[in-house]
Each structure stands twice: as structure tokens, then as C-alpha cells.
Amino acid sequence: MSALWNGVVRQFGNPSGPLGVLAGLVMRLRSSNRVRNLRTVELLGIQPADRVLEVGFGPGLALARAAELASAGKVVGLDHSELMLRTATRRNAEAIGAGRVELLLGSADALPRFDQPFDKVFAVNVYMFWDDPASTLASLRRIMSPGGVLALTLQPRRPGATAADTRAAAERMTASLQAAGFADVRTEFVEVSPVIAACVLGRAPRCA
């Protein structure tokens, strides 16, 4: 059983195949995953006309809530897993059909071209997979509207993780956001089990 679970854990970075299906099921059903995703969307303060980007949308839980809030705007999702793209497409089929959600296969390390900037950007439990977080965040900042808000949420998932691990992760995310040129960086903690999550938010500069 432990070998199976270790295989599933490795899938969270880029789900594929049967174990990827199981990883996606965990992401969709585990209560802590749902809470931290929905709380991140709430902290962004999405407005009806906002353009929103989620990096690493997984099974599409947060996308669906963001689309409800950006009722007159547009929500774009970017993920490098073909399996998660198919899963999230099924979950958000109605909003995609209405043109309010668009899902793309790709990576934050090599962003596609977008014709309009984003007011809100977020990523949940993907920061730790970025090789150069400050560089990735700087690229995201360049596709944001002046004053737009970006949120990074992370809940340590290793066995035995503690609140101290969460606070350390929050400090790393804060440093990365500041190095990437974000201002007004602040941290909100999300009460989930087995260990709290941290949501670090920053604002894109209002002028160059």
C-alpha cells in the first residue's frame, strides 16, 4: 500500500495514467484540498468583470468557483497534464461552452501569449514544482493588469509536516513574490487538516 501511495504522490506534479487518475480523485475529494482551493478564490476578491488565470488547475474545482464569481468576465486555466485538462474540461463543460472558461495545456515556465492581461492570478500547491519561482512569478506579473492580485497557496503534504513547515513555506513564497516585483505582500493562513495552509498574496505594481 505504501508503494502505491508513494506512486500517487509523485503524480501530483503532473498526473498521467491510472495513478494520475487516482491522484486527481484525491485532489477532487479530499476535504483539505477543496477548502484550500475555495479559500484561495475567496481571498482573491474576484469581481464579476475580472479576467482570472489559474496555473495548475488540476481537476478544476477552483476554476468552477472562480467562473461563478467572474460571471461577466473570463477564467483561463493552464495545466501541463493532459489528464487534468480532460478532467477539468468535463467538470467545467457548461462554462466552457458559454465562453466564460478556457482551458489550455501548458506551463507557467513557458507561458502562452494572451491577448489581454489578467486581474487575478492564482496557483494552489504548485509553487514547490517551479524550478525558479521568482522568474516564473515575474513572467506572471508581466501578464497582469496594474494593481492585479496574485495568490500562492501551499499546504505541506509530506508525512509529519507541521505548522512550522507551513510558515517556512510562506516565507519562501513571500521572498519569491517580492523578488518578482510584487508589492503589498501578505500572508493568510487557512485552517485545514492535517496541517494549516498558507496563502500568500501580492499586488502587481500600478505603474512601471
C-alpha positions, 0 to 999 in steps of 0.5 A, spaced: 500 500 500 505 504 501 508 503 494 502 505 491 501 511 495 508 513 494 506 512 486 500 517 487 504 522 490 509 523 485 503 524 480 501 530 483 506 534 479 503 532 473 498 526 473 498 521 467 495 514 467 491 510 472 495 513 478 494 520 475 487 518 475 487 516 482 491 522 484 486 527 481 480 523 485 484 525 491 485 532 489 477 532 487 475 529 494 479 530 499 476 535 504 483 539 505 484 540 498 477 543 496 477 548 502 484 550 500 482 551 493 475 555 495 479 559 500 484 561 495 478 564 490 475 567 496 481 571 498 482 573 491 476 578 491 474 576 484 469 581 481 464 579 476 468 583 470 475 580 472 479 576 467 482 570 472 488 565 470 489 559 474 496 555 473 495 548 475 488 547 475 488 540 476 481 537 476 478 544 476 474 545 482 477 552 483 476 554 476 468 552 477 468 557 483 472 562 480 467 562 473 461 563 478 464 569 481 467 572 474 460 571 471 461 577 466 468 576 465 473 570 463 477 564 467 483 561 463 486 555 466 493 552 464 495 545 466 501 541 463 497 534 464 493 532 459 489 528 464 487 534 468 485 538 462 480 532 460 478 532 467 477 539 468 474 540 461 468 535 463 467 538 470 467 545 467 463 543 460 457 548 461 462 554 462 466 552 457 461 552 452 458 559 454 465 562 453 466 564 460 472 558 461 478 556 457 482 551 458 489 550 455 495 545 456 501 548 458 506 551 463 507 557 467 515 556 465 513 557 458 507 561 458 502 562 452 501 569 449 494 572 451 491 577 448 489 581 454 492 581 461 489 578 467 486 581 474 487 575 478 492 570 478 492 564 482 496 557 483 494 552 489 500 547 491 504 548 485 509 553 487 514 547 490 514 544 482 517 551 479 524 550 478 525 558 479 519 561 482 521 568 482 522 568 474 516 564 473 512 569 478 515 575 474 513 572 467 506 572 471 506 579 473 508 581 466 501 578 464 497 582 469 493 588 469 496 594 474 494 593 481 492 585 479 492 580 485 496 574 485 495 568 490 500 562 492 497 557 496 501 551 499 499 546 504 505 541 506 503 534 504 509 530 506 508 525 512 509 529 519 509 536 516 507 541 521 505 548 522 512 550 522 513 547 515 507 551 513 510 558 515 517 556 512 513 555 506 510 562 506 516 565 507 519 562 501 513 564 497 513 571 500 521 572 498 519 569 491 513 574 490 517 580 492 523 578 488 518 578 482 516 585 483 510 584 487 508 589 492 503 589 498 505 582 500 501 578 505 500 572 508 493 568 510 493 562 513 487 557 512 485 552 517 485 545 514 487 538 516 492 535 517 496 541 517 494 549 516 495 552 509 498 558 507 496 563 502 500 568 500 498 574 496 501 580 492 499 586 488 502 587 481 505 594 481 500 600 478 505 603 474 512 601 471 
